[in-house]
Amino acid sequence: MEGAVRSMMARMARMGRFSGRAWAVTVLLVPCVALLGADSALFAQQVIEAESPEGLPYSVTLPAGYSNEGAAAPMILFLHGGDRSNTRHHPAKYATQSGIDFPFVVLAPHCAGSCTWRTVDFDKLLDQVTTDHHVDKSRVYLTGYSMGGNGSWDLLSRSPDWFAAAAPIAGWGDTGAICAASGVPVRAVHSDDDTVIEYSRSVEMVDALNACDGEAELITLHGVDHASWIPTFQDAGFYAWLLEHRRD
């Protein structure tokens, strides 16, 4: 399945692709111009590139106006797809292109090579980042597309208590494990003409979660094939929905 995802990503690389490369260096604060190449002018944020104790590279994007003083910022954990890029389809890119206010810190791990999202110790990573940055731990949100959609469903099953809400996009998961996330509001997104990951995979996950008294809904798109994340990350309503939720 991952091979099919990578093939599809290659065909769609022209859709919102970053031209620069992100280099993982420990605790380096750089302006987005240096990090994100030609599309960097879209951002008012700064990006910190770092590495977890287990050696996983990740970036932390800080929103305009971020400060260690005052109110803590909400955070999105963003899981990339089989294109293996944590910048190409970054939510802040699409939000900025669309003129959307974007108050989020974004944690974007880079799962390259043979890495799979199931092997990442997210508890340690989230603990590290929410400690190092001025993040509101009651407003941590999860999203990811394709391979990252699968990673989102899997992480919800393993560590649901981190998240105030989650939005797996064009993903799939284990219906037998998802009841662990019954306390997390979930908005899945999938196009009914997806030729890479069948639309039914999201239907079955939403149905399984609701069957155990979960709070899940499925946003059905049409005409975007596998690229459901693009209109999603361009939608102000998506970010507003996330911010409606706060973890107790």
N, C-alpha and C positions, 0 to 999 in steps of 0.2 A: 504493500500500500504506500509506503514512504517513497518508493521509486516513482510511482505514478504521480505523487504529489510534487516531487522534485521536477519531473518532466513538465508538469503543468506550470510550475513556477517559472521555469525557463522561458516558456512561451509567453508568459505574462510579465516578464521582467520590465518591459517598457512602461508598465502601468505604475507610475509613482516611484520610480526607482531612484535611489540616491546614487550619485556618481562618486562619492568619496568612500574611504575605508575608515573603519573605526579601529584604532589600535588600543589594546588593553594594556595599560600601565597602571601600576598601583598608585592610588591617591594622586591623580593628576587632574587639576581643574583647568579646563580649556574652554574658550568660547566656541560656539557651534560652528563658526566659520572654519576653524581648523579641523573639526571632527567630521562634519557632514557634507563637505564639498559644495557643489554648485547649488544645492537646495537649501544651504544653510541660511540664506537671507530670509527664509520663511520663519525663522525662529528668533524669539527674544530670550530664550532660555540659555542656561549654561549646562554643560554636561560634565559629569565626573566619570572617568573610566577607572575601574578597579577590578579586583580579582578576589573571589571568596577564598577562605582558608583551604578549600578542597581544590582550588585552581580553576574555578569557573569564572571566565571573564564576564563582566556585566557593566552596564552604564546606568547612571542615575541622572535623569534630566530634571533640572530644577525650573519651576515656572517663573515667569516674569514677576518680580516683586517678592520672591522668596526671601525669607529672613529667618534667622535663628531666634529672633525676638517675636513676641506677639503670638497670634493664632497659628497652630500647627496646620500643615497642608495635608489634604487628602492624597492618597497614593494609589496608582495603578501598577499592578504587576502585569507586565506585557510579555507573553510567550510567542515567539516568532514561529513561522511554519517551516516546511521542508526546504525552503530556499536558504535556510541557515543564516539569515541576516536579521540582526536585531535593530537595524536602522531603516531598511528599505520601506517597510510599511508601518513605521512608527506612528502611533496615534497622534502625537503632537504635530507631526507633519501635515496630516490631513485636516486636523482641527485648525491649524494656522492658515492653510490654504483656503479654508472655508470661512475664515473670519470669526471663528468660534472662540469665546473666552475659555481659556484652558488653565485652571488653577492647580492642576495635578503635578506632583512629583511622579515621574515614571521610572520604575525599575525594570530594566530590559536585559535579562541574562542572555548570554550568547552560547547556545548549545551547538557547537560545531563538531565536525568529524563524526565519530561514532557515538557521540553523546546522545542520550535520550532523556526526555523530561522526567521519566520515572526514576532515573538514577540521580537526579539532583536533590540535594538536601535543602529543601526550601525553608524548613523551619530555621535552620542556622542562617541562611541567606537573609530571610525576612527579619530575623532578630537583629542581625548585624546592621542592615540598612535602616531599619526604623529606630535603632539606637544612635547611629551616626548622623542621622538627619532629623530635622524638625517635622516629623510626620505624625499625623493624628491616627493613632492605632485603631480607633473606632471607625475609621473611614479608609480602610484598605480594600481595594477592588481588584478583581482578577479578570483578565481577558486574554485571548489568544486565538490565532487563526490556523486552520488546517492541522498540521502536526501540533501546533500550539493550542488548537481547540481540543484535541485529544488530551494534551497535557493539562489543560484547564479542568476538564471533567475528571481526570485522574487525581489531580491535586485537590479538588473539592472532596473527593472520596477519602483522601488520606489526611488532609489538614484543613477541615472546613472552618475551624474556629478562628482562623486568621481573617476571614473575609466578611465584609458587610454586604457584598453583592458580587455576582459573577456573570460573565457573558462569553461563553464558549461560541466560537464562530466557525462554521463549516467543519465541525469536528465529529468525533465519535468517542464512545467510552464503554465502560463496563456497567450494564444495567443492574448487575447483581451487587455492586458495591456502592452505588450512588445514594442510597438511603442515608448514608452517613452525613450527607449534605442537606438533609431535609430542613434544617434551620436557616439556610442561606437562600435569599431571593436570587433566582437565576433567570436570565433572559438569553436564551440561545438564539442564534441567527443562522439561517441557511437558505440558499437559493434552491427552489424546487427543480431547477434544471442543471444542478451541479453534476458534472460528468467525472469528477475525481472522487469525491466522498459523497455517497448517496444521501439525499435529503432524508431518507427514512432513518438514517443513523441518529440524527438529532431528534426526530420524532420519538424514537424509542427511548432515548435518554430522558426527554421531558416527561413522557408518559410514565416512565419508571419512577422518576422523582415525585411526581404528583400522586402516584399510587401509594406512596408512604408518607402522605400528608406534607409533601414539599410545596414550595411556592415557585413554580417554574412556568415559563411561557416560551413559546417559539414564535419568533418573527420570521415570516416566510417572505423571501424575496423572489423575484423572477427576472430572468434575462441577464444575470451577471455571472452565470456559470459558477466557478469555484471562488470567485473574488468577492465574496460577501462582505469582507472586512472593509473594502473601500467605501461603499455607501454608508456603512455603519460608522466608520471613524470620521466621516464627513457630516454626520448628523448631530446637531446640537442636542436633540432630544435624547440621544444615547448617553451623553455625559450628564445631562440633567437627571436621567433615570438613576444613574449610579449615585449621584449626590443625594438623592432622596433617601438613601439607606445608610444607616449607622449601626454598627455592632454594639450590643449592650455590654 
